[in-house]
Amino acid sequence: MGSGSSPCASCKLLRRRCIQECIFAPYFPSDDPRKFAIVHKVFGASNISKMLQELPIHQRAEAVNSLVYEANARVRDPVYGCVGAISYLQSQVSQLQMQLAVAQAEILCIQMQQDSATVTDSLPTHVDQDDKFMLLSENNNCYGVLPQYLNFPSSSSSSSNVFQDYEPLKSETFWT
């Protein structure tokens, strides 16, 4: 039994008498019955008991936390569980890396434009206007130098999305 004479959350849910050596009592206190209920729903009390008995005592609390996390993820997404959450976060990281690359490319363009402005100021006065225009047009068009995949819309737009051309597969495409 956990504290006092109150049975632990697992014994309450399973409607059994909570004994002093109850394996669930330290990890599923009576004041948080939802914690055991969700783990029980996904894994079953017998499997949880077996897992906890196989682990050293100092690792059980962390194992219970992992079980609770996985059970919550499994309830939210029955097919993928934690893997779905991890995949989602990995795709967000990829999107942010792409946005970072775009921002770095824009910074490079600005730096190149500033450098070309410095070059313009230092051009001799005897260079005619057509030659000056040709030099500047080569230096100012930094987007032509950058790879094609970095030529996205400006990140200043709040609705811009790096993957705006992405279109998910539809189930009809698999059956035709």
N, C-alpha and C positions, 0 to 999 in steps of 0.2 A: 504494500500500500504506500501511496505517495506520502502525503502529509495528513496526519490525524487519522480519522476513520473514513474519510471520503475515498471512494474507489477511483481508480484512474479512468481516463476517458475511454480507453479500450474496453475495460471491464464493464463500464456503464453501457457502452454501445452493444457489447456482446451479451449483456445481462448475465454476468457471472460474478461470483464472489472474488474480490481482489485480494490475493494473498500477499504476505510480506515479501516474498521473493518474485513478485510479478515482474517479468522482463520488460513490460511496457510502461510501468509506473514512472520511472525516472524521465522518460522521453515524451510521454503523452499525459500531461497533468489533467486533472478533472476540470480545471478552469478554461481549457481550450479543447472542447470536444470535436470541433470541426477538423482540427489537425489530424486526428486519428481516423475520423470518418472518411476523409478524402483518400488517405493512404489505404485504408481498408477496402474502399470501393475499387481501387485500381489494382492493388496487389493481393489483397486477402490477408486475413489475420494470421493464418498458418504460415504463409510465405514470409511475412514480416518477422514472425517469431523465429523461424529457421534462419533467416538472414542475420538477425541480431545475435542469436546464439553462436553462430559461426565466427563472429567478429570479436576481437579483444574489447574489453570494456571501454578502454580509452578512445576507441574509434566509433563506438555506437552512436554517440550524439551527432557526429558529422554524417554518419550513414542515414540517420533519421531525417536530418535536414535535407539531404539529397533525395530521399524517398518522397518527402513532402513536396519538394520542388518539382520532381518528375511527375508526381501524381497531379499537381496543379496544372502542369503543362499538358499532361495527357487528357485531363478533363476539358481544357480549352481547345486542344487540337488532338482528337482521338487517333488520327492517323500518324502524325509526325511527332507529337509530343515535344520534347526538348529540342530535337533535331530541327523541327520547324522554326523554333525561336532562334536557334543558332544560324540556320540558313538565312533567315530574315536579316539578322544582324550582320552577317557576312556580306549580303547584298548591299546593305546600307554603307558598310565600310568601302566596298568597291565604288559605289556612287560618290562617296566623299573623296576617295582618292582621285577619281576622274575630275571632280570639281576642283580639287587642289591643283591638278595638272593644268587645267584650263586657266585657273587664276595665276599660276606661275608663268604660263605662256603669255597672258595679258601683261604681267609685270615686265617680262622680257621685251614685249613690243613697246611698252611705254619707255623702257630704258633705251631701246634702239632709236626711238623717235627723238628722245632727249639728246642722244649722242649725235644724231644727224643734224639736229638744230645747232649743236656746237660746231659741227663741220661747216654748216652754212655760214655761220658767223665768221669762220676763219678762212673762207674762200677768198682768193684774191679778187680785187675789184675789177680786174680786166677780163674776167670770165664772162662771156655773154649770157644772156637770159636763157637761151635754149639749152646750153650745156649745164647750167645751174639746175634747170628743171629736170633734166635727165638724171643727174646725180641724186637729187632729192627723191625722185620717184623710185629709184632703186633702193634707197635707204629707208624710206617711210613705209613701204609695203611689207611689213614684217609678217603679216598673215600668209603671204605667198611663200615665205621661207619655212613656216611651221608645217608640220604634218597635217594632212587633211582631217584626221579625226579630232584635232584640237580646235577646229573652226566651228565652235558651238555659239549659240546666242550669248549675249553678254549676261554675266551672272548678276547684274544689277536688277534684272527683272525678277520680281518675287515669285512669279509663276513659272520660271524657266526650270526645266527638268533635264538632267543630263541624258536620260533615256527616253526622251519624248517620242522618238521614232519607234520604240519598242512596242510590239503588238503581241500579246499573249496568244498562244495557240488555242484554237477553239476545238471542242470535242468533235465537231462535224468533220474536221480535216482528217481524223483518224479513220473514219468509217466510209469515206467516199472512195 
